[in-house]
Amino acid sequence: ELFEDFAIADPRASYIFMQSARDPLVRDRFWDALEMLSIPILLMRGESDDVCPVNVHRLMFNRIRRGQSGTVRG
């Protein structure tokens, strides 16, 4: 819903944002940034989430220094 709201507010910016998320360099920088975060992170995913499968969620959680992880069921 948040992305859809963004697309309605500024379609061009939302398209550029979506394309940047697919860029390998941006993806690598994101994974590196996870290790540098010093604040606690709450990392959540949906039980049927096909964007962030459970194995990717676990890899992300293993990179953060402090935080909690959870799955929303149903």
Secondary structure, DSSP 4 states (H G I P E B T S, - for coil): -HHHHHHHH-HHHHHHHHHHHH-HHHHHHHHHHHHH--S-EEEEEETT-SSS-HHHHHHHHHH-SSEEEEEE--
